[in-house]
Amino acid sequence: MSIACKCDLSLGAWGTPSCNTVFGVTKRLVFVPNKKSNGSKFSINLTSSTVWTDFQTDLANFDILPTSFIKDVEDVRGDDTFKSYNDGSAVFVRQGQRKFTGYFVGTEGATANLKAELETIRGSKMGVLFVDGNGSLVGKSANGDVMEAIQIDTNTFTTKLIKATDSDPQMLMISFEMAISEKDEQIAVIDYRDITINLLDTDLFKSPYRGYLKQFNANETAGSVAISFRAGTVANCPISDVEIANLSLLNKTTGLPVTILTLTEDTPDSGLYSFTYASQTLLDKLELGFVANNDFFVKAEKVTTLV
């Protein structure tokens, strides 16, 4: 026997099983560029045995960018648009866009340099995941096995720095709308009990900060560099206690990696480093990069110089 659609049966399946999960209040955001560093699209495949190992790899590669905790969240869809006619009838035109607004508070997240970083999202191709108060992850899913990021209309992305008053701390407001194509019925959650990393633990699932590699100089056997980050002050703050494993060195002329043999911070807490390596050819180009780990979750642009 075949089953055919019956247009006089317009609604059904009103039952609610006890296992349904509702979304909690958002506590932090996870911004997701549309393309990862290897060119592929980010997704969470729950059928994979390495799903959370892959997730942490994406974190280490800065393919997902978690924020600090956020407060006073509003996440609502605007009113739908209808076309009204003279006879009093109306026709649905389109659904309203979902808009997110929240506030980062205090020294961890309400800084001018964070505003500068977030502003780079405007006009880019970016999605977002939400971590709720339980540590569950909210995104979208069309088939139940794969979660993807909800796409942002980044042309609507804005931030506003709100300075401290006698009664309120400094805050950074963030606001954006979801892409008009995103549907509420595809919003889905991965329960925190099914996630092997605590998304509310700022030591395990931390926000990256931008580092700067400056004053990079090199000769045939040795180099030097200043490593710092911005904290809203005029002068950059030095990054101290960096180890050899945190630096990568590449000879761009030959395409071969260069092993760093020694690394020394010139004076304690200065962020100024001297290092040595096997002899290189004069006028070759060297490229220095920063390798993040749990101690230094730093995103830094690579710098080059001639030997």
N, C-alpha and C positions, 0 to 999 in steps of 0.2 A: 504494500500500500504506500502510495506517495503522500507527502505532506505538502500542501499548497498554502500560500499566504492568503489569509482572509482579511480583507480590508475593513470588515466590520468589527474585527477584534484588534483594537488599536493599542491596548495596554495590557501588560501582564507581568508576572514574576515580581509580585510586591513583597514576597517573604524576605526576611532578613535573618540570615544564619548567625549564630552566636559568635562565629569566628571573625566577623567583619572587623576591620581596624579603621578607626577614624584618625585624622591627621591632628597631631598636637601643634601647639604654638611654635612657630619658627624661632630657633635660638641662634642659628648661624647659617650662612649661605656658603655654597660651594659653586664658584663660577667655573664654567667648562667651555674652553674654546672649541669651536666646531671641528677643528682638525688638531689631532695630537702632534707631538713633535716628530713622530714617524710618518705622518701624513694620513693615518687612519682616523676613523670616527670613534669618539668615546662612547662606550656603552657598558652596562653591567649585565653579563650573561649569567643568570642564576643556575644554568645547567652545567657550567664549567666548574671543575674541581679546584681550579686555581683562581676563582673569581676575586677573592679578597687579597690574594697575593698580587694579582694584576692591578687591583685597585691601589694598593700601596706603591706599586711601581709607577703608576700614573701620578701619584702624589709626589714621589721622589723626582720625577721628570718635569714637574710643574705643569702637567697636562690637566690637572684639576687644582683649583686655587681656593682653599677654604678661607673664610674670614674669621675674625674674632666674634665674640658673642654680640648679639643685636637685641635691642629692646623696643618696646612700644610698637610692635609690628601691626600693620594693617595690610591685609591681602584680600582684596575684594574685586569682584567683576563689576564693571560699570553697567548702566542700564542698556538694554537692547534697543535697537533702532527699528521703528515701525513707520510705514507710510500710511498716513490717514487720508481718507477720501470724503467727499462732500456728503455721501449718504451715511456717514458715521462709522463705516467699516474701516479696518486697518489690516495691513499685510506686513508680516515680519520681513525685515530687510537684512539685518545682521546682528550678531550678538555684540555686547559691549566688551571692551578689552579689560583683562584682569590687570590691576595695578598693585604693586608692592611698595610699601613705604616702611622704613624702620630707622633706628638711631643707634649708632655706635657711641659709646660713652667712655670718657676718661682717657687716661694715657695710653691704653692698649690699642684703642681703635679710633679715637676722635682726634686725629692729628692732621695737620696740613699736608704732610707728605703722603699720607694714605689717600687723601682727597685727590692728589695729583695722580696716584696710581689708578684709582678707580675711574677717573675721568677718561683714561685711555680706552675704557670699554665702549664709550659712545661711538657709534658708527661701525664697530667691529662685528664679527660674526660670533655670537656668544650664547651659551645656554646657562641654566642655573639649576642646581639641586638645593633642597632645603633640609636641614637637620632640625628635627623637632626636639621638644624638651625631654623626650625619652631616649634620644640618640637614634631614632629611626630616620630613615632616609626617604625623602619624598621627591619623586620625579614624574615621568610619564611612561606608560607601557601600553602597547597596542595588543600584545599577545600573551602577556603574563609571564614570560620567561626572561625578557630583556627589558631593562630600564634604560631610558635615555634622559638627557637633560631637557628641561622645558625651555624652548627658544625665547629669547628676549628680543623685543623691538628696541634695539640699542639706540635708535635715534631719540628715544624718550628718556634715556638714562641721564640722571642728574644727581649731583651731590651739593650739599650746602653745609659749610662750616658755621656752627653756632657757638660763639664765644661764651665763656663762663659768666655767670651773674652772681649776685650775692646769695641766690637761692638755688642755682642750678650749675652743674658742672659743664665743662665744654663738651659739645656733642657734634657728631657728623651725621647729617641726615642723608639717606640714600633713597632714591625713588626711581622706579622704572616700570614699564608695562610689558606684559607678555605679548608675543607675536599674536596677531589677530587669528592666525590659523590654529592656535593651541586650543584644545577642547578640554573642558573640565572633566568630562567622562573618561579621559585617558590618564588623569592624575592617579598615581598609585604610590604605595609605600612599601619599603622593605623594613620589616620589624627589626628593632634593635637586637632582639634575641637571635636573629639570623645573620648578624654582622659580627665578624670576628675582631674588629677594631672598634674601640670606644670613640665614637665621633664627637663626644663631648669632652674628651680628654685632650687638653691643649698641648700636652707633651707628646702624645702619640699621633694626634691629628692636628698639626699646628699650621698656623698661617705663615706663609713665607714673607720675608722682608727683603727689600732690594739692597744689594751690596754694590759697591763701586770699586773697580780696580783702576787705580790712577798711578801716574808717575812710573809707568812700566818702562824699565831700561834694561838692556841686555848687551853682553859682549859674548865672546866665543865660549866662555865657560861659566859665567855667573850673571845673575840678574837681580833686580830689586823692584818692589811694588808697594804701594800704599793701599790698604784694604779698609773700607769704612762703610757706614750706612747713615741714613738721614733720620733724625729724630725730631724734626721741627726746629732745630737750632741752626744758627748761621753756620757754625762749623760742623762738619761731619763727625760722627762718633767713630772712633777706631774699633775695628774688630780684632780682638786679641786672641792668643792661644790657638791660632790656626795651625793645622798640621799638614804634612806633606800630602796626605790622602785627600785634602781639601782643594788641592791645586792640580790642574792638568796643563801640560805644556806640549805644544805641537809645532813641528817645523813645517810651516805652510809651503815652503819652497819645495821640499822633498816629499811632503805628505806623510812623514813618519812621526810617531810620538816620541817625545824626549823625556827620559826618566829624570826626575828631580832627585838629586842625591842628598842634599842637605837643605834645611830651611831653618832660619833663625829670625826671631823678632828682635829688631835692633836694640830696643829698650822696652821693658815691660809696659804693657798697655798703650803702646804707641801706634799699633797697626801698621808699622813700617817693617817690611820683611826683606831679607837677603837670602838668596838661594843659589845653589850650584848645580851643574849638570854636565854631562859628557860634552866634549868640545864640538862646537858647531862651526859651520863655514861662514866666513865674513860676508856680510850683506844678505844672508838668508833671512827670511821673515819668520819670526816666532809668534805664536798665539798662546796667550795665557787665559785660562778659564777657572771658574770656581766650581767645585764639586760639593753639593749639599749633603749633609747627613743630619742625624737627629740633634746634634749639638749646634750645627750651623745650618739652619734651613734658609739659605741665602740664594736669591735669584740674582745673578749678575751677568752683564753682557761681557763677552770675551773682548780682550784687547790685544793689539798686535804692535810689534816694533821690529826694526831691523837690527841684526847683530852688528 
